[in-house]
């Protein structure tokens, strides 16, 4: 029996539960300078945890604390809803530090102040992701449903939802989410949120063995990336 091309590539990463994630934004324009720096630090910190790079973890933790202090001192860089923003950003950092229980508690505090569909989507989506990382799939599904109600087209929420549904035993429903991505090629661009997950999120790659639509999505993404690389080098098609 032939093996999936993804099986050998990621086999070493499937034996242990993935407890890290990636942080994305639908548009960098919606982030303040400190928020953008916090997002970059959080992604670097998740990567450092994956590598078990203790020196880098300590360095980034210190950077994050300084950024959060500046963010608090400026009331979330004059955010229109600082009560939500300050709790949300600190929860984001706690999550990247591996303090997931604390991050959930603080995000629940932020949720009380979420006053727009976008803020509800972010907070509910974060809660779903963190519950999933703790192995609480049923609770993650509940938060996913709240998040998708706030924004049915959110790519990060849909991906988190697919993971939550898969872990809760709803395999067909999880695969359906990735089929919707296959049926919408506009989402699959080099600078898209979906592209960031396909490129960087180990947890999503690990589902390829189980979800045929996701495996097909990766096959298409790899082909597109290869063509883009050849075009950038001026190679013949």
Buried (B, 14 or more C-beta within 10 A) or exposed (E): EEEEEBEEEBEEEBEEEBBBBBBBBBEEEEBBEBBEBBBBBBBBBBBBBEEEBEEBBEBBBEBBEEBBEBBEEBEBBEBEBBBBBBBBBBBBBBBBBBBBEBBBEBBEBBBEBBEEEBBBBBBBBBBBBBBBBBEBBEBBBBBBBBBBEBBEEBBBBBBBBBBBBBBBEBEEBBBBBBBEBBEEEEBBEEEBBBBBBBEBBBBBBBBBBEBEBBBBBBEBBEEBBEEEEEEEEEEEE
